[in-house]
């Protein structure tokens, strides 16, 4: 199977303090990629950078804050001169019937799940231009295809991510920038901010939930395709997850 050699490429991974972000950073470094770890929890990404060695650098940033995102990508430009992969992975999910939710909960999810993607993508595009095989990949969800009771605002953000990527793909095709979206089902992560841990654990055990490494492998598979090849959308879920 002919895949790209990823050695020497540069990636930004958001939400790199846990779960899918950590697994993806580790796999990219194994493939020879220099990885910028971005997240709000400075201690977590600093520890990961120390583990990964000189192929990783930690930069603290809240992706929902446009100013912090601009500063993040200014550092990427200064250090590396350009970018080959943006992996928009940061996200928040808050459960509850919409009638019982609060505007501050809406904003928390919209800032992380949607504005985070918009902010990072807007800042990254100039750094991706002219880089063969450059790619923007974002984590949506099965909840970006199917509405789930109790997750209405989360669904709204993830449906928006899918629509944004479909339009962006058409805008950036002439530049050779690939735009891809990954839609995971249940994964063993910290996702589900206000859901009782026991409830999440039981659900994940019942359906043999995916591991973060499964999503990381899907991302690297898409990125390592020849530059002419776009893996536009990857829906990935546990075999036993039949709903949603």
Secondary structure, 3 states (H helix, E strand, C coil): CCCCCCCCCEEEEECCCCHHHHHHHHHHHHCCCEEEEEECCHHHHHHHHHHHHHHEEEEECCCCCHHHHHHHHHHHHHHHCCCCEEEECCCCCCCCCHHHCCHHHHHHHHHHHHHHHHHHHHHHHHHHCCCCCCEEEEECCHHHCCCCCCCHHHHHHHHHHHHHHHHHHHHHHHHCCEEEEEEECCECCCCCCCCCHHHHHHHHHHCCCECHHHHHHHHHHHHCCCCCCCCCEEEECCCCCCCC
